Amino acid sequence: MLSTMASILAKKPKKTKLKELKALGQQLLSSRAHINNLPTLLTFVSPSSPPQHVLESLLSLQSFFTTVLPDLPPSQSSKKRSSFDDSAKEDPEFIYRTWLRSKFDEFITLLIEVLVSLDTEDALREIVLDSFMEFVKLGNRGSFYSAIYHKLLRSIVQSATPVDFLSELLASKFFKYIDVRYFTLISMEKLAKTLDTTDIPDDKTVGGDGESGGRSRESIELSIHKIHYIISHVPPLEGNDGKSEYEMWSGSGFSSEEEYDKKELSKRQKAEDKMLSTEKRTNNVLSPATIAKKMKLKFTKAWISFLRLPIPIDVYKEVLATLHRAVIPHLSNPIILCDFLTRSYDIGGVVSVMALSSLFILMTQHGLEYPNFYEKLYALLSPSIFMAKHRAKFFQLLDSCLKSPLLPAYLAAAFAKKLSRLSVSVPPSGALVIIALIHNLLRRHPSINCLVHKEDDDERPKDKSKAEDIADKANDSGSDERPGIDRFNSEESNPMKSNAMRSSLWEIDTLRHHYCPPVSRFVLSLENDLTVRSKTTEMDIKDFSSGSYATIFGDEIRRRVKQVPLAFYKATPTSLFPESEFCGWTFNYEGSKENDGEDKEQRASEENGGCTKRQRFECSD
């Protein structure tokens, strides 16, 4: 009777009432005689089923499998299935448990389908995830069930649709447990390796090994986005003193099914002096220092595998923006990022600016040698950098890179002159940070103070006669050795060949007449003798690096001034520009010559002060 009802329900699941579904679950839990209800309940665990039916079936199946899982044989993919002899495989009880194992594997697959489906409600997805993680916690004889957890992560990454809510839910609820983080990093490393290919076509499919074959470019990029989201939300180990214990989701800690088999085989081959390690394994005890070491190793492998992928440009920028503070401090050997960072630094543009932070850390803290570093840094100085999003951090790093007293004079002069040339074409906020940078350069490197004021005669050797100088100028009439010509080559990418030491900072002098008052006031700070270090201090670039029109305007309206320029004249002006400002110039209307003659006649009569008859002057060309 019950079997007949179960078969009818299996054929018409949509017409099943919730009470009947609840009765099937109670019967399954009450006796083995109602085991045929198990396949029926599994048919309701589907994204197309009503949420109430999915929830009722889930509760019954979870209660059933939780009690029988410890007695079930390993899954068919496990290596432990080969250890059973033929007589055991013919045992009816063994056949029954093997069937239950296949139904449990089917149940896990159905749960994952519900989790990654877009038709699943968020509330139901959260309940299903909690139930799934309970099987991860207890489904492997008390050890962390890494196999089904990896299956979940693989389905999330390889899903053709975004599953942002599921990823956020997993990160917010379970990434606080250290063993969940550990096996998450292992899974991300494996999944990244399956996507590790350098030849991704623009369309159609991707040919590769493993699970990446037959996938489109868009699908690969979506998977990379998901891997980055998950791996970037795995919090690193920090703030632990090595004595306090970490919070575990599974009581077995880092032990999984595969590790359990390896330890069993190794213990049979060891002598009695390894009893202590056996007890530690039985009790699943790992010191916090050992856990931290294992976590750092897995963290490093996962990130290195991810950075080898063909990362989309938006993810690329996100990685570079956080790499120096969220990844490098927690790697086992940060120097292994040198290839990735040098390639990023060589790309140019905003990518090079964002890679500078991490590259600077490797150079200053980990001994990385990069011979062309300053040439690449010099090439980044362009007007566009003063409007970039990450310009504040770039200017601070630029100031730090030019702080070394061992910097050659030609290099310091090249940076000072390049910044000086940019000051005439950048916004006022950029001019302010340039003045601060040049101030620090002149103070740190007294050998380039000759750029502040250089005469043309300084270029000619003192022992050279005037006749020889005239002859040289005649021979080099087509060169730039003429007076008033700037020898600096702003188009040269090599600082050594820019001729900065033969130039001067004349652009800074023009800033004294800048239209923006803060710039014209701030440039006066360079008039001090910066070679006297005891009387001057370096400027903090952080105070100027984030400037904009809004910050300049805000500073101006907060200033307290004694005199305010008025918007009216005390005397009515007779012309738009007074003649005192244009000495030697004459402004005439483009009218008739007759009108010009009358104006001259009137001015002449007024100067003579007489009342004589007007004389008419004819204007000659």
Legacy VTK file of the C-alpha trace (Angstrom):
# vtk DataFile Version 3.0
C-alpha trace
ASCII
DATASET POLYDATA
POINTS 621 float
0.000 0.000 0.000
2.706 2.420 0.997
4.852 1.433 -1.959
1.920 2.059 -4.274
1.356 5.509 -2.754
5.045 6.339 -3.139
4.994 5.327 -6.805
1.893 7.438 -7.448
3.502 10.441 -5.751
6.632 9.963 -7.820
4.595 10.154 -11.028
2.591 13.245 -9.963
4.775 15.320 -7.655
3.066 18.632 -8.463
-0.312 17.438 -7.110
1.146 16.160 -3.872
-0.058 17.927 -0.759
2.341 19.087 1.877
0.714 16.825 4.482
1.278 13.752 2.315
4.920 14.736 1.808
5.360 15.145 5.551
3.806 11.701 6.118
6.302 10.131 3.695
9.150 11.644 5.668
7.842 10.406 8.993
7.429 6.909 7.587
10.978 6.917 6.230
12.365 7.860 9.615
10.256 5.353 11.501
11.210 2.073 9.763
13.435 0.574 7.067
10.319 -0.936 5.554
9.475 2.491 4.098
12.821 2.922 2.362
11.046 3.292 -0.991
9.933 6.734 0.175
13.555 7.874 -0.206
13.559 8.148 -4.041
10.163 9.854 -3.889
11.385 12.529 -1.502
14.460 13.094 -3.674
12.226 14.041 -6.627
10.975 17.091 -4.699
14.489 18.469 -4.100
14.549 20.451 -7.307
14.639 24.141 -8.311
11.306 23.643 -10.108
9.501 22.343 -7.010
7.581 24.677 -4.688
9.771 26.013 -1.866
7.545 24.414 0.799
7.943 20.984 -0.794
11.701 21.417 -1.127
11.965 22.450 2.509
9.813 19.568 3.815
11.752 16.996 1.772
15.051 18.509 2.856
14.210 18.242 6.546
13.196 14.589 6.253
16.193 13.581 4.107
18.649 15.436 6.302
17.374 13.681 9.414
17.542 10.314 7.662
21.047 10.606 6.186
22.554 12.113 9.326
21.841 8.878 11.224
22.965 6.408 8.540
26.019 8.217 7.114
28.574 6.795 9.600
27.685 3.247 8.443
27.735 3.905 4.701
30.628 2.704 2.517
32.764 5.241 0.642
31.506 6.642 -2.615
32.371 4.991 -5.907
35.059 7.583 -6.641
36.871 6.822 -3.388
39.990 4.646 -3.346
38.763 2.788 -0.285
36.134 0.858 -2.329
38.844 -1.416 -3.732
39.782 -2.632 -0.236
36.572 -4.684 0.090
36.759 -8.345 -1.010
34.237 -10.089 -3.247
32.457 -11.817 -0.371
31.721 -8.507 1.310
30.376 -7.056 -1.920
27.857 -9.923 -2.195
26.502 -9.274 1.282
22.882 -7.978 1.113
23.571 -5.466 3.866
26.555 -4.131 1.954
24.453 -3.862 -1.211
21.782 -1.959 0.724
24.310 0.485 2.160
25.922 0.939 -1.227
22.524 1.858 -2.613
22.049 4.354 0.201
25.462 5.846 -0.625
24.386 6.381 -4.244
21.189 8.053 -3.050
23.181 10.297 -0.748
25.440 11.328 -3.629
22.318 12.046 -5.662
20.930 14.080 -2.775
24.125 16.167 -2.625
23.924 16.830 -6.361
20.304 17.951 -6.056
21.180 20.299 -3.195
23.889 21.933 -5.293
21.433 22.362 -8.182
19.032 24.144 -5.857
21.830 26.360 -4.509
23.126 27.587 -7.875
19.730 27.923 -9.570
18.417 31.433 -10.249
14.849 30.226 -9.563
15.619 29.490 -5.905
14.470 32.041 -3.364
17.157 33.578 -1.185
15.563 32.401 2.057
15.404 28.803 0.811
18.960 29.023 -0.530
20.230 30.004 2.907
18.481 27.021 4.553
19.808 24.618 1.910
23.354 25.951 2.364
23.156 25.418 6.119
22.036 21.827 5.594
24.749 21.241 3.024
27.452 22.536 5.352
26.163 20.218 8.080
26.935 17.281 5.791
30.356 18.794 5.142
30.869 18.891 8.869
29.651 15.376 9.766
29.376 13.402 6.543
32.896 11.925 6.557
32.933 10.071 9.887
33.377 13.309 11.761
36.083 14.649 9.436
35.718 17.603 7.078
34.022 16.266 3.943
36.278 18.061 1.462
34.976 16.109 -1.554
31.429 17.454 -1.487
32.647 20.906 -0.428
34.915 21.040 -3.468
31.977 19.930 -5.592
29.954 22.864 -4.288
32.705 25.392 -5.021
33.261 23.922 -8.471
29.558 24.290 -9.275
29.593 27.897 -8.070
32.636 28.789 -10.170
31.530 26.946 -13.308
27.911 28.050 -13.175
26.852 29.876 -16.346
24.939 32.463 -14.320
26.099 34.784 -11.526
25.503 33.460 -8.026
26.571 36.501 -6.056
24.157 35.930 -3.185
25.379 32.372 -2.640
29.036 33.485 -2.669
28.307 36.307 -0.243
26.350 33.956 2.002
29.133 31.388 2.058
31.767 34.035 2.821
29.795 35.799 5.532
28.652 32.703 7.451
31.433 30.145 7.093
34.726 31.844 6.225
35.244 32.652 9.880
36.101 28.970 10.447
39.728 28.184 9.815
39.175 24.734 8.291
36.595 26.118 5.839
39.172 28.698 4.718
41.810 25.995 4.392
39.795 23.741 2.084
38.428 26.761 0.200
41.973 27.763 -0.723
42.735 24.189 -1.820
39.662 24.146 -4.055
40.444 27.572 -5.532
43.941 26.398 -6.405
42.571 23.331 -8.210
39.897 25.302 -10.054
42.377 27.977 -11.117
44.668 25.329 -12.568
41.835 23.948 -14.685
41.368 27.423 -16.163
45.085 28.092 -16.570
45.385 28.580 -20.318
47.056 31.293 -22.341
45.153 30.834 -25.603
41.546 31.893 -25.123
39.716 32.569 -28.410
37.521 35.613 -28.879
34.471 33.462 -29.488
33.175 29.923 -29.599
34.908 27.469 -27.252
38.067 27.007 -25.310
40.113 23.910 -25.929
41.866 22.771 -22.810
42.336 19.942 -20.410
40.082 19.032 -17.545
36.884 20.949 -17.047
37.651 24.053 -19.083
37.198 22.363 -22.467
34.264 23.463 -24.605
33.623 26.669 -22.658
33.223 30.112 -24.204
35.407 33.103 -23.454
32.587 34.812 -21.545
32.123 31.714 -19.393
35.843 31.586 -18.595
35.887 35.273 -17.602
32.807 34.784 -15.416
34.552 31.904 -13.661
37.622 34.055 -13.086
35.421 36.753 -11.555
33.930 34.196 -9.160
37.313 32.776 -8.194
38.573 36.269 -7.464
35.536 37.069 -5.336
35.880 33.912 -3.262
39.652 34.014 -2.857
39.651 37.722 -1.996
37.057 37.155 0.733
39.048 34.433 2.469
40.426 36.360 5.440
44.134 35.736 6.093
45.464 34.711 9.468
46.356 37.761 11.487
46.123 38.954 15.048
46.865 35.514 16.549
49.688 35.291 19.064
50.383 31.623 18.320
48.869 30.464 21.634
45.113 30.923 21.207
43.091 28.297 19.370
41.357 28.825 16.049
37.643 28.284 15.545
36.910 25.123 13.530
33.752 24.144 11.666
34.579 20.428 11.856
35.892 18.825 15.008
38.612 17.041 13.049
40.298 20.268 11.985
42.262 19.946 8.746
41.792 16.165 8.420
39.971 15.021 5.284
39.241 11.621 3.785
42.359 11.525 1.606
44.638 12.687 4.412
43.111 10.049 6.681
44.035 7.253 4.244
47.597 8.497 3.841
48.120 8.686 7.578
46.755 5.166 8.079
49.151 3.690 5.538
52.122 5.544 6.954
51.365 4.528 10.504
51.439 0.842 9.646
54.984 1.243 8.404
56.317 3.181 11.383
57.747 1.814 14.610
56.563 2.125 18.155
58.430 5.411 18.678
55.686 7.130 16.606
52.952 6.476 19.176
52.900 10.112 20.173
52.117 11.256 16.658
49.373 8.607 16.466
47.739 9.987 19.578
47.907 13.477 18.145
46.199 12.268 14.995
43.512 10.498 16.965
42.800 13.600 18.985
43.099 15.818 15.869
45.322 18.314 17.679
47.345 20.863 15.725
49.221 23.711 17.308
48.245 27.257 16.252
51.740 27.769 14.824
51.366 24.689 12.593
47.932 25.829 11.460
49.293 29.273 10.594
52.125 27.735 8.580
49.778 25.441 6.630
47.329 28.268 5.986
50.046 30.589 4.681
51.246 27.870 2.304
47.759 27.218 0.908
47.079 30.964 0.710
50.228 31.429 -1.372
49.497 28.536 -3.741
45.912 29.666 -4.327
46.893 33.245 -5.186
49.793 32.235 -7.414
47.529 29.859 -9.350
44.941 32.611 -9.736
47.446 35.244 -10.918
48.544 32.913 -13.725
45.094 33.097 -15.300
44.234 35.462 -18.180
42.595 37.933 -15.813
40.100 40.437 -17.312
41.142 44.066 -17.075
38.535 45.027 -14.457
39.590 42.184 -12.168
43.236 42.983 -12.956
42.827 46.501 -11.582
41.008 45.269 -8.483
43.828 42.818 -7.774
46.545 45.461 -8.161
44.634 47.899 -5.959
44.608 45.516 -2.971
47.624 43.292 -3.606
50.102 45.299 -1.513
47.999 45.262 1.660
45.744 42.164 1.399
48.036 39.581 -0.228
51.769 40.363 -0.027
51.981 40.541 3.803
50.461 37.058 4.090
52.464 35.164 1.454
55.092 32.631 2.446
57.555 34.141 -0.068
56.360 37.452 -1.564
59.262 37.608 -4.016
57.473 35.059 -6.226
55.186 37.887 -7.347
58.069 39.689 -9.063
57.250 38.338 -12.540
53.587 39.281 -12.289
54.336 42.766 -10.970
57.116 43.556 -13.432
54.842 42.540 -16.316
52.120 44.761 -14.911
54.565 47.632 -14.433
55.725 47.340 -18.047
52.181 47.655 -19.420
52.109 51.395 -18.811
49.279 53.758 -18.012
47.047 53.276 -15.000
48.035 49.617 -14.654
51.664 50.615 -14.041
50.565 53.188 -11.483
48.554 50.577 -9.583
51.394 48.035 -9.723
53.879 50.538 -8.305
52.740 50.061 -4.687
53.363 46.310 -4.629
56.576 46.587 -6.625
57.916 49.218 -4.246
57.264 46.898 -1.277
59.178 44.058 -2.948
62.109 46.374 -3.704
62.358 47.974 -0.265
61.369 45.090 2.008
62.225 41.909 0.111
65.362 42.812 -1.867
63.934 42.777 -5.397
66.332 44.228 -8.003
64.683 45.983 -10.943
67.298 47.820 -13.067
64.846 49.793 -15.241
62.625 50.873 -12.386
63.408 54.603 -12.545
63.156 54.705 -16.331
59.639 53.232 -16.136
58.775 55.605 -13.307
60.046 58.557 -15.360
57.882 57.474 -18.295
54.766 57.537 -16.101
55.054 61.304 -15.592
52.461 62.724 -17.962
49.553 65.183 -17.652
47.057 62.331 -17.484
48.539 61.049 -14.224
47.283 64.191 -12.462
43.681 63.201 -13.221
44.042 59.496 -12.451
41.978 57.841 -9.738
44.995 56.564 -7.808
47.121 59.704 -8.184
47.358 60.307 -4.427
49.090 57.003 -3.771
51.279 57.441 -6.854
52.643 60.819 -5.744
53.393 59.509 -2.268
55.295 56.562 -3.738
57.078 58.867 -6.188
58.300 60.978 -3.295
59.446 57.847 -1.437
61.292 56.495 -4.479
63.219 59.768 -4.860
64.197 59.951 -1.205
67.406 57.906 -1.378
70.617 60.015 -0.975
72.365 57.601 -3.354
70.250 58.787 -6.268
72.493 60.131 -9.088
72.354 63.878 -9.702
71.301 63.483 -13.334
68.344 61.314 -12.275
67.154 63.729 -9.582
67.545 66.614 -12.030
65.593 64.761 -14.716
62.633 64.177 -12.388
62.726 67.762 -11.127
62.828 69.186 -14.642
60.115 66.853 -15.949
57.839 67.838 -13.080
58.677 71.483 -13.678
57.680 71.196 -17.328
54.404 69.508 -16.377
53.540 72.320 -13.955
52.583 74.639 -16.831
50.007 72.223 -18.274
48.341 70.592 -15.259
45.472 71.797 -13.055
46.254 73.985 -10.022
46.049 70.979 -7.698
48.733 69.276 -9.796
50.919 72.386 -9.665
50.730 72.357 -5.871
51.940 68.751 -5.577
54.681 69.445 -8.154
55.970 72.361 -6.088
56.044 70.132 -3.001
57.903 67.359 -4.863
60.493 69.771 -6.282
60.924 71.333 -2.849
61.818 67.931 -1.393
64.118 67.097 -4.313
66.089 70.334 -3.965
66.401 69.827 -0.235
67.521 66.186 -0.460
69.917 66.621 -3.377
71.933 69.854 -3.070
73.838 68.956 -6.252
70.838 69.929 -8.401
70.300 73.349 -6.839
72.094 74.774 -9.866
68.791 74.303 -11.707
67.187 77.061 -9.667
69.207 79.791 -11.404
71.425 79.106 -14.404
72.905 81.703 -16.737
73.862 81.033 -20.333
77.462 81.822 -19.487
77.487 78.892 -17.048
77.462 76.495 -19.986
80.709 77.882 -21.481
83.977 76.685 -19.895
85.920 79.392 -18.105
89.170 78.660 -19.968
87.499 79.105 -23.343
88.215 82.383 -25.165
85.504 84.546 -26.679
86.914 84.005 -30.175
86.613 80.258 -29.788
83.104 80.679 -28.440
82.094 82.781 -31.470
83.610 80.212 -33.826
81.746 77.392 -32.127
78.477 79.261 -32.368
79.096 79.864 -36.073
79.764 76.188 -36.638
76.726 75.109 -34.627
74.311 77.690 -35.984
71.643 75.027 -36.465
71.937 73.565 -32.975
70.213 74.572 -29.753
73.289 76.249 -28.253
71.820 79.708 -28.785
71.005 81.875 -25.742
67.522 81.384 -24.315
67.110 77.860 -25.678
66.149 75.144 -23.174
68.402 72.109 -23.665
65.958 69.805 -21.890
64.334 67.202 -24.139
60.892 66.494 -22.736
60.207 63.798 -25.328
63.195 61.681 -24.269
62.171 58.579 -22.292
65.671 57.970 -20.907
66.423 60.347 -17.983
70.150 60.156 -18.689
69.701 61.569 -22.203
67.214 64.297 -21.296
69.914 67.005 -20.715
68.189 68.080 -17.516
71.461 69.204 -15.895
71.951 71.731 -18.713
68.536 73.288 -18.151
66.874 75.283 -15.402
63.571 75.349 -13.555
62.272 78.402 -15.395
58.760 76.963 -15.407
58.599 77.278 -11.628
59.376 80.983 -11.909
56.344 81.445 -14.138
54.149 79.971 -11.410
54.681 83.125 -9.371
52.208 84.741 -11.790
49.808 81.813 -11.800
46.126 82.661 -12.076
45.324 80.537 -8.999
46.331 82.390 -5.795
47.261 79.256 -3.770
49.788 78.270 -6.453
51.371 81.728 -6.668
51.629 81.877 -2.882
52.953 78.357 -2.418
55.710 78.709 -5.012
57.362 81.368 -2.838
58.524 78.560 -0.543
61.148 77.650 -3.149
62.822 81.028 -2.740
64.359 79.874 0.537
67.839 78.423 0.596
66.968 74.726 0.655
70.605 73.661 0.925
70.519 74.627 4.619
68.725 71.551 5.906
68.694 72.746 9.516
66.435 75.683 8.636
64.040 73.841 6.337
61.807 70.804 6.581
60.451 68.367 4.037
56.882 68.730 2.883
54.386 65.941 3.402
53.141 64.960 -0.044
50.022 63.463 1.503
48.780 67.003 2.206
48.777 67.867 -1.507
48.376 64.565 -3.378
44.585 64.412 -3.080
43.967 68.003 -4.153
41.314 69.080 -6.645
39.388 72.186 -7.638
36.932 71.475 -4.832
39.620 71.292 -2.141
41.311 74.469 -3.389
38.000 76.315 -3.415
37.203 75.049 0.080
40.562 76.216 1.416
40.109 79.635 -0.152
36.681 80.317 1.301
37.949 79.332 4.752
40.873 81.767 4.613
40.672 84.937 6.670
41.959 87.911 4.692
42.441 91.516 5.772
41.788 93.139 2.416
39.255 91.979 -0.104
39.554 93.019 -3.784
36.608 95.194 -4.786
34.551 94.755 -7.919
34.284 98.493 -8.821
36.653 101.281 -9.844
37.281 104.458 -7.888
37.588 106.325 -11.204
35.836 105.563 -14.443
38.289 103.779 -16.756
38.859 105.251 -20.198
40.056 102.019 -21.802
39.925 98.325 -21.284
43.694 98.047 -20.743
45.752 100.956 -19.383
48.613 102.124 -21.559
51.106 101.518 -18.745
50.705 97.786 -19.156
51.528 97.864 -22.882
54.490 100.214 -23.227
55.425 100.853 -26.863
52.136 99.557 -28.251
49.452 101.573 -30.074
45.879 100.392 -30.374
43.789 101.827 -33.301
40.350 101.014 -34.547
40.057 99.429 -37.959
37.843 102.317 -39.072
38.365 105.053 -41.623
41.547 107.074 -41.720
39.487 110.212 -41.437
38.300 109.320 -37.959
41.856 108.605 -36.909
42.923 112.050 -38.171
40.197 113.778 -36.218
41.233 111.978 -33.031
44.828 113.100 -33.500
43.744 116.670 -34.166
41.630 116.740 -31.027
44.412 115.348 -28.847
46.911 117.863 -30.295
44.615 120.817 -29.606
44.018 119.662 -26.034
47.742 119.360 -25.407
48.449 122.859 -26.742
45.603 124.230 -24.600
44.624 126.773 -27.264
41.373 127.614 -28.840
42.822 127.978 -32.303
41.341 126.529 -35.370
41.590 122.769 -35.616
44.189 121.384 -37.914
43.460 118.265 -39.883
46.180 115.637 -40.037
46.281 113.025 -42.675
47.519 109.613 -41.570
50.112 108.172 -43.839
50.734 104.451 -44.151
LINES 1 622
621 0 1 2 3 4 5 6 7 8 9 10 11 12 13 14 15 16 17 18 19 20 21 22 23 24 25 26 27 28 29 30 31 32 33 34 35 36 37 38 39 40 41 42 43 44 45 46 47 48 49 50 51 52 53 54 55 56 57 58 59 60 61 62 63 64 65 66 67 68 69 70 71 72 73 74 75 76 77 78 79 80 81 82 83 84 85 86 87 88 89 90 91 92 93 94 95 96 97 98 99 100 101 102 103 104 105 106 107 108 109 110 111 112 113 114 115 116 117 118 119 120 121 122 123 124 125 126 127 128 129 130 131 132 133 134 135 136 137 138 139 140 141 142 143 144 145 146 147 148 149 150 151 152 153 154 155 156 157 158 159 160 161 162 163 164 165 166 167 168 169 170 171 172 173 174 175 176 177 178 179 180 181 182 183 184 185 186 187 188 189 190 191 192 193 194 195 196 197 198 199 200 201 202 203 204 205 206 207 208 209 210 211 212 213 214 215 216 217 218 219 220 221 222 223 224 225 226 227 228 229 230 231 232 233 234 235 236 237 238 239 240 241 242 243 244 245 246 247 248 249 250 251 252 253 254 255 256 257 258 259 260 261 262 263 264 265 266 267 268 269 270 271 272 273 274 275 276 277 278 279 280 281 282 283 284 285 286 287 288 289 290 291 292 293 294 295 296 297 298 299 300 301 302 303 304 305 306 307 308 309 310 311 312 313 314 315 316 317 318 319 320 321 322 323 324 325 326 327 328 329 330 331 332 333 334 335 336 337 338 339 340 341 342 343 344 345 346 347 348 349 350 351 352 353 354 355 356 357 358 359 360 361 362 363 364 365 366 367 368 369 370 371 372 373 374 375 376 377 378 379 380 381 382 383 384 385 386 387 388 389 390 391 392 393 394 395 396 397 398 399 400 401 402 403 404 405 406 407 408 409 410 411 412 413 414 415 416 417 418 419 420 421 422 423 424 425 426 427 428 429 430 431 432 433 434 435 436 437 438 439 440 441 442 443 444 445 446 447 448 449 450 451 452 453 454 455 456 457 458 459 460 461 462 463 464 465 466 467 468 469 470 471 472 473 474 475 476 477 478 479 480 481 482 483 484 485 486 487 488 489 490 491 492 493 494 495 496 497 498 499 500 501 502 503 504 505 506 507 508 509 510 511 512 513 514 515 516 517 518 519 520 521 522 523 524 525 526 527 528 529 530 531 532 533 534 535 536 537 538 539 540 541 542 543 544 545 546 547 548 549 550 551 552 553 554 555 556 557 558 559 560 561 562 563 564 565 566 567 568 569 570 571 572 573 574 575 576 577 578 579 580 581 582 583 584 585 586 587 588 589 590 591 592 593 594 595 596 597 598 599 600 601 602 603 604 605 606 607 608 609 610 611 612 613 614 615 616 617 618 619 620
